[in-house]
Amino acid sequence: MSAAPLISRASLVWLLVAQTLVMLPFWFHVPPWMVGLWLGCTVWRIQVYRMRARFPGRLMELLLLLVTIGGIWLSRSSLIGLDAGAVLLVAMFILKLVETRTRRDALVLIFLGLFCVAVAYLFEDSLPWAFYSLAPVGALLAALVGLQQGSTTRPLRTLRLSMTLLLQALPLMLLLFLFFPRIAPLWSLPLAIDKVQSGLSESMSPGDVAELGRSAELAFRASFDGPMPPRRDLYWRALTLEQFDGRRWSQAPSVNYSPAPKWQAIGESWRYNIILQASGKPWLPALDVARTDQVDVHQLADYRVQRLRPVQQVFLYRAESWPQVVRDPQLNERARRQALQLPAQGDPRSRQWAAQLRQTYPQPQALVAAVLKHFHDEPYYYTLKPPTLGTDSIDGFLFDSRQGFCAHYAGAMVYVLRAAGIPARMVAGYQGGELNPAGNFLTVRQYDAHAWVEYWQDGQGWRSVDPTYAVAPQRIDQGLEQALAADEDMLGASPLSPLRYQHLTWLNDLRQGWDNLNYGWQRWVLGYQGDQQLQLLGRWFGDLTAWVLPVGLVLILGLLSLLLLRPWRNTSDPSLRVFAAFEKLLRRRGLVREPGEGPQAFGERAARELPRQAENINAFVQSFVAQRYAEQTPSMDALQQRLRSLRRSLGSSIWE
């Protein structure tokens, strides 16, 4: 087997560069051993090009394939799913380079690379990645150009041409993006594990929420149509925790199967858009009481808003909330039992205190006020570093440590209210958010995670109270950082986070400006779906919007057809017009060019059929081939002269 490469040097160079660029974003998603596989295959292919190694034989190719598949199975425990499938695709992209001999092999490698770039968007869809992805696409396109131009072209020349092609494609890309109908996906791919961000869980202990208080990862961004509500009203409900086993709070399974609540919108409302980051969970943060027109979103019995499937990619939704709605003025017996559930034993001091409160304050509202006053007057401390609690965790917090995060206060208050006979539950979500003045939107991060209390009162329904506000009101009015003690650093594990340097005005302005760019990218590009498309086109075209999409689609397809087929090219090229006259001349002698028959093959057949005119036919065909394909091209006058000579030899004096 010959070791000489059969593809051009320029194409091979750009294939190697493209493979490097394609591999970079996958380094965090593929097993570490695949980096070694990629380096080994790259060195091997370079040595083949230098004629110091041979292409792998069939047995070696099979062995490499089996070892790679086995490694993926051991690393991912499966060959099915997005994560394992992406790793397998990248592995095939690496292995294909070693056996790339011909132009056909190189074309397959280029198409695999383009597919890898598209798959990478399932793991990373940020604005920096969008810009970066142009680099591997440009390198793959340069490799494709190198394949078409042959062995004499240079790598930089192919790169310039590929960049020119990319720039020429930009207008068409923008037209397709704006006007092509936005079709919802027909399937949902399972998300890779490392794609899911940290966040709230359906079962949590107070310490879990405190851990979230140390995470600066983005949870969601929100923008309001009108004036933004006061910060103290920004309680973003995510889920309700109603069951308590003595250590952890969890949501009641019956909520998922209970009918949606019935309520009437009253008072003023807030309209807003939320761009939610991937969480791997179905619930959607929203202000109470929320309603959305999303087809795959519904409201559960506890008034939270939930999607039919988990949020595995950036998700944009629109909601409207009415804060004055009365929720469940009457409570059925099953819901009452659930809202009074407590472990059979444990926390005796808390139970005793609840009984005393019940005797002193027979009205639920007065008892709730007494608990809040207790948190405010007694020496309680708000901290991210609460001490470890014993078996009776509620007693330990209320009467011993008196140090805790929001979930400690909310959980203890719900316990006391239930022990006093008042239906209550804990709500988990987020509170507040950082205002970005440049884009006029809120950025809510994981350290904004919060827990508060809802208690039920006959005729008035569920009412919200926040015991954290009684202990650390600055947490609600200003934010977490202002509520912590001076010696507590909520971002201690992230020394390079720009959030640590908000006191530096110039750096904080840069951070918020970048955040504004990412918000625009997520809202107007990643979130550009059917509703936004119709809204934008309605603003541009008014009542004609219904006609814009079909007419625009027809125009785009027509433009593509013209660019690809170019029906005018047969008449615009002088050499093609002369060759058409040549075909017409021979057609009169019974010689018709077959479909797919090249000029040279047609000329050879015509020379055999007309041996007396063979010399003139061959002269014309050679001149035409040189005119169309050779680097040194004769003049059009010479080509026309040979056609006239052929016509005279055929006894014709009529110019066709």
N, C-alpha and C positions, 0 to 999 in steps of 0.2 A: 504494500500500500504506500503510495507516495506521501511524503511528509510535507510537500510544498503546499502552501495555502492557495486556495482557489478563489478567494475574495480579495478585494483591493486592500492595500495598507490603510488608506484613509477610513474605509468602512470598519476594519478591525479595530483601529485606534478608537473610533467613536463608540463601537460596541463595548470595549473595555471601560471607557469613561462612563457610558450610560449605565453599565451594570454597577459601577461604583456608586453613582448618584442614586440609582433605584434602591440599592441596598441600604443606604444610610438611614432612611426613616424606619426601616424594618429592624434595625439593630435592637430596638427595645421590645420587639414583639416576636423575635425568633430565638431559638435556643442558642447559647453562646458557641456551641460547636459548629454552627452553620457559618460563622464568620471564618473559622479555619477552613471549612470546605470551600468557601468562596475564594479565599486567598490561594489555596492549593490549586483550584481549577484555573484561576487567572494566570498563575505562574506556568502551569502546564501548557496553556494555550499559547502563551508568549514563546515558550521554548519550541513549540511546534512551528510557529511562524519563523523562528530563527533556524529551523531545520536541525534542532538538537534533541528533539523528541518526536515520537510518533503519535498519531491519533489513537485513542483507545480502541481496542478490538471489541467485537460483539460480547465476548465473555466479560471483559473488563467493564463495559457499559452496563451489563446486567448486574454485575457485582456492586458497582457504585449505586445503581438504582435501589437494589435491595437493602444495602446498608443505610442509605438515606431514609428510605421509608421506615426501616426499623428504628432509626434514631428519632424520627418524628413520632412514632408510636410510643416510644419510651418517654419522650419529653412531654407529649400532650395527652397520652393515654387514649388517643383516638385519631382517626383520619377523617372524621366528619365534623362539620361545624366551621364557623368563620375562622377561628383561631388556627385550628389544625389545617384547614383548607388553604389559608393564606401562607402558612409555613411551607406546605407542599408546593404551592405555586412558585414561591421564591426558590425552593430547592430545584425545581425543574428549570427555572430560569438560569440558575447557576450551572447545572449539569449540561444544559444544551450548549453552552459556550465551548466546552471541551470537544464536542463532536462536530462543531460547525466547520464544514468543509466548503460547501457550495453556496451560491446565492440563495437557493431555496432554504437551506439551513439558517442563513443569516436573516432571511425574512421571518421565519418562524421565531427566531430569537427576538427580533424587534417587536413583533406582535405580542410576545410574552411580556416583554418589558413594558409596553404600553398598558397591558392588562394589570400588571403589578402596580403601576402608578395609580390606576383607577381604584384598585383594591385598597391601597394605602389610605384613600379618603375615608374608608370605613373606620379606620383607627384614629385618624387625625384630620380635622376639617377646619383648622384655624386659618387665619389670614396669612401668617408666615408660611405655612405649608402650601397654601395656594400659590404664593410667589415662588417658593422653592420648586414646586412640581414642574414649573416651566423649564428648569435646568435639565432634568432627565428626559423630558419630552423633546427638548431641542437637540440633545445628544443623540437620541434614538432617530430623530428625523435626519440629522446629519449623517448617521450611519446608512440610512435608507438612500439619501442622495449619493453617498459614496458608492453604493452598490450600482446605481444607475449610470454613473459617470465613468466607471471603469478604473483601471489601475494607474492612470496618469494623473488623476486629480490629487490635490493636496488637502490635508485635513482642515486647514483654516478656510479654504475656499468652500468646502462643503458646509462648514459651520455658518459662513455668511449667507449662503443660499438658504439654509434651513431657517435661520432667523428671519430672512425676508419672507419666506412662506408663512411663518407663524404670524408675522405682522399683517400679511395680506388676509389671513384667516380671521383676524380679530373682528372686523365689522360684521362678517357673517355670524360669528359666534354671539355677538351682542344681539343681533336680530333674532336669532334662534332663542336666546335666553329670554328676551322680552316678550316675544309674540308666540312662541311655540306653546301649545296648551300644556299646562302643568298637570301631569297625570300622577295620581297617587300610586305608590309602589304596590305591586300585586302580591308581594310576599314580604316577610320580615326576617332578616338574618339574625341569628343569635349573636349577642355581643361578646367580644373577648373579655375575659375576666379583668384584665388590667385596664380596660376602657372605663369600667364603672367607677365613678368617683365616690369618695367617702360621703356619708350623709346619714340621715335619720334612719332608724330601723324600726320594724314593727314590734320589736321586743327590746326594751332598754332598761338599764339601771341608771340611777342618778349619775354615776361616774362616767357612763358612756356619753352623756350630753356634755359633761365637763371636758372630755377628751376632744369633742368637736370644737370646743371653745379655743383650742390651740391650732386649728386648721384654717388657713387662709384661702383654701380652694374655693373657686367660684361655685355658688349654688344656682343663682338665676339673676337675671336683670329684669327690671320692670319700668315701664313708662306709662304715664297717665295722659288721658286725652285733655283733661282740664287741669285745674290747680291740684297740686299734690296734697294728700291728707297730712295732718300733723304727724310727726314721728311717733308720738305715743299711741296713735291709732293704727299703726302698721303692724298688725298681728297676722302673720301669714300662716293660716292653718294648713297642716299637711296631713295629720292623722290623729285619731283619738285613742288613748290608752285607757282601757276600762278594767282590765283584770290585773290583780296584784297577788303574787304568791309569797309575799314576805320579803322578797329581795328585788324582783324585777316587775316592771309594768309592761303589759302587752295589750294589743287590740283584741276585741272580742270577735271571734269568727262569725257570730250571728249577724254582725253589721253588714257583711258582704251579701247576705241573703235576705235581709229585711227590705221592705219596699222603700222607695225614695220618699223623703219627707214632703209634705204638702205645706206650702207657705205662699204668702202673698207679698209682692214687692210694695213697700211703703217708704215714704220719705225720699231723701236725696240718695243718689247712687254714685259710685265711682266706676269709671270705665278705664280699663288699662290693658296693656299687652305684656306678656311675660315670655322671656326666652329662657327656657329651663335647660340646664346642662344634663348630660347623661347621668342617671342615677341607678339604673337597673330596677327601679321601683315604679309602681303605676300611679302613685298619688301626685297631685299637682298642687303646689302651694297657691293659696288664694285667700283674699280677705273675706270675712263673713258679711252677709251670706251671699255666696257667689253663684252665678249662672253663666254658662258658656254655650255657644252654638256649635262647638266641635262635634262632629258626628260620632267620634269614637270615645267621647268623654261623658260620664254620667255622675250624678250626685248620690252619695250613699246616705243611709239613715242617720249618720252622725254629722251630716252637713259638710263632709269633706268632698272634694272634687277628685275624681279618680279616672284614669284612662283604662281602656279595656286591656291594653297590653303594657308591659314595662317601657319606660322611657330609656331607650338604648342609644339614642343620638340626640343632638340638640333639637329641642322641640319648642315651637312657637305657638302660643294659644292666646286667645282674647277672652276676657271675662268682664263681667259687670257685677258689682257687689252692692248690697243694701244693708248698711250696718244697723238699721233700726228695726229689722224684721224680728218678730216674736217667734221663737223656735220652740215648738212642742209645748203649747200651753197646757196640754193634758198628756200625761205619761202613762203608757200601758203597763200592765203588771210585769211583763217580762223585762222591759227596759228598766223599770224601777228596781227589780231584783238585781239586774246587772250593775246598776249604778250604786247599789248598796253592798256589793260583794266585798267580803274581807276574809282573810284566812281564819280558820276556826280558833287558832290560838296565836299568842305572840303579842308583843308590845303592850303589856298591861298598863304601864303608866300613861300611855297615849289614850287608851280606852277609858281609863279613869278620868283623865282630864276632859275628854269629850262628854262623859256623863255629867260632870260638873257644869260644863258650858251649857248643856241642854237644859239643866234645871234653872240656870241663871238667865238664859236667853232662849225662851221658847220659840221666838220667831226666827226663821232661817236667816233673814237679812241681818238681824241684830247679832246672831251668832257668828256669821261670816265677818262682820265688822270687828267683833271681839278678837277673832283669830288674827286678823290683819293688824289690829292694834298691838296684840302681843308680839308679833314679829317686829313691829316698829319700835316698841318701848324697851324690849329686852335686848341684851347685848348679843345680837346675831351678826354674823360676818359673811359677806359675799366673797367667794374665793374660787379659783380654779384648782386649788390644792386642798381639797377637803380630806380630813383624816379617814382612815378605814373604819367602817362601822361593824359592829358585831352582829350577832344573830337577830336581836331585836333592833333593826336598823332605824325604825321610826323613833323609838325611845332614845336610842343613842344620839340621833341628830337633835331632837327637840329639847332634851334635858341634859345632855352631856357635852358634845362637841360644839353644837350651835354654829357650825361652819359648813357652808355648802354652796353649791351652784344652784341655778334656777330649778332644776329637776328635784333637788332635795326639798326645797320649799314647797313646790307644787305637789310633790308626792305626799309630803307630810300633811299638808292642808287637806288634800282629798281624803286621806286616811282618817283624820280627825272628824271631818264632816260626815263621812259615812258612819263612823262609830257613833256620832250624835244623831243618826237617823236622817240625814239630809242627802239625797241622791247627788253624787258628784263624780267627776271624771277629770283626767288630766289630758290636756291638748298639747301636742308636740308640733313644732313648726319653726318659724323664724320670726324675729322681731326687728323692725327698723330696716337699716340698709344705708349705704353711703351714697349721698347725692353727687352725681357727676354734673357740674354746672354747664360744661360744654355741650353735652347731649341731653340734659334735663331728664335723666333717668336714674334709677336706683340700682346699685350693685349690692346684692345680698350674698354674703359669703358664709362658709360653714361655721365660722365663729359667731355668726348671728343666730345660730340655733337656739331655740328657747322653748320653755315649757310653762304653761299657765293652767289655771283652774276654771272649770265650769261647774256650777251647782244649779240645781233645779228648784224652782219655787212655783207653787200651784198658781195657775192663771198667768204667770209671767214667763214661764218656760225657762230655758237655759240662759244663765247669765254668766258673763265672764269676769273674773277677777284675777289679779296678778300679785301674788305674795312677794315676788321679787321687788316690786315697786315699793312695798312697805319697808324693805331692808336697804335696797340700793336704787333709789329713784333715778340716779344718773345713768344706770344701765338702760333704762327705757328712754329717757330724754336725750341722752348724748351718745351712748354706745358702750360696748363692753370694756374697751380700754380705759375709759374714764371711770368705770365702776370698780376696777380692780385696785388693790393696794399698790403703793409706789414701788414695792419690791417684787411685784409679780409681772412677769413678761409673758404675754399670751403668745408671742411669736418667737419664743426662745429657741425652738427647734428649727427656725428658718432665719438664720442670721443675714442672709442675702435678700430677703424679701423687701421690695421697695415700700411695703406698708409700714416697715419699721422706721422709715425716714420721712414721715409725713410732715415733720417740722421743717424740712428743707423745701421751701416753696417751689424752687425751680424743678427739683426732682419730682415733687408731688404733681406739678402741672404736667410734666412729661408722662408720668404714670397715668393720669386721668385722660390725657390726650390719646394715649395708646389704647386705653380701655374704651374710649369713644369710637376709635376706628374699628376695634373688634366688635363692638355693639352694632355698628352699621353693617359690618360684614355679615354678622349672624342674622340681622333682621332683614336686610334687603337682598342678600344673596342666598345664604343657607335657608332662610325662612321665606323665600319668595315662592309662595304656593298659589293655588287657584284664587283664594280670596284676595290676596294682595295684588295679583295680576289684574283681576277685574277692577279692583279699586284704583290702581294706577292708570289702567287704560280708560276707565270711566272719567278720570280727571283730565285726561288728554283729549278723548274723543266724544265724551258725553253720551248722547243717545245712540251713537253709532257703534258703541262698544260691542254689541252682539254680533256685528258684522266684521269687526276688526280681526278677531282670532281666525275665523275660517278664511277670510280674504288674505290675511297676512300669511297664513300657512301655505295657501296656494301660490302666493308671490314668492315666498322663500323656496318652495320646491321648484317653481319655474326658474328662479335664478340659479339654483343648484344644477338643474338640467342644462341650462344654457352654458354654464361654466364647464360642466363635465363633457357634454356632447359637442359643443361649439359647431353648430351646423354651418356656420359661415366659413369654416377653415378650408373646405374643398374649393372654394371660389376665390379666396383671398390670396392664396399662395400661387405665384406665377408658374413655378415648376409643376405643381399639381394640375394646373390648367393645361399645360403642355402634355403631361402624361395622360390626362383624360382624352385629349385629341389623339394620342397614340393608340389608346384602347379603342376609340371609335373607329379609327382607320383599320385596325385589325379585325374589329367586329364585322366589318363589311366583307372581310375575306373568310368569315366563319369561325374566327378565333375569339372566344369569349373568356375573359379572365374569371377563374373560379373563385368562390368565396374563400378567403384566407390565403390565397395564392400570392406570394410576394412578387415584387417587380422583376427580380432576377430570374425566379423560377418561371414566371410567365414569359419572359423574353427567351429563355432557353427552349421552352416548348414551341413558341412561335417560330424560332429559328429552325427547329426540326421540321415543322410543318411547311415552312416556306424556305427551302434551302437556298434559292437564288437570292433572296433578300436577307440571308443570315448575317452577312457582314454589316449591313446597315442597321438591322435590328439590334445586334450585339453592341454596335457603337452607340446607338441611342440609349439602350438600357444602361451601359456602363457610365455614360455621361450623366444620366439621371441619378443613378446610385451615388455617384460622386457629388452631385449637386445637393442631394438630400442628406447623406450620411457621412461622407468623408470630411476630413479636416480641410483639405485643399479642394475647393469647389470651383468648377469652370463657370464661365459666364452664361447667362441666359441666351445670349446670341448663339453660342456654340450648340446649346441644347436644341434650339429652334432650327438651326442649320441642319442638324442630323435628322430631325423630323422631316424637313423638306426633302432631304436626300432620299429618305425612305419612301416618301410619297411619290417622288419622281420615279423611283425604281419600281414601284407598284403600278406605274402608268396612270397616276392620278395627278391632275393639275388644279384640283379644287382645294382651296385652303379651308379646312374645317375649323 
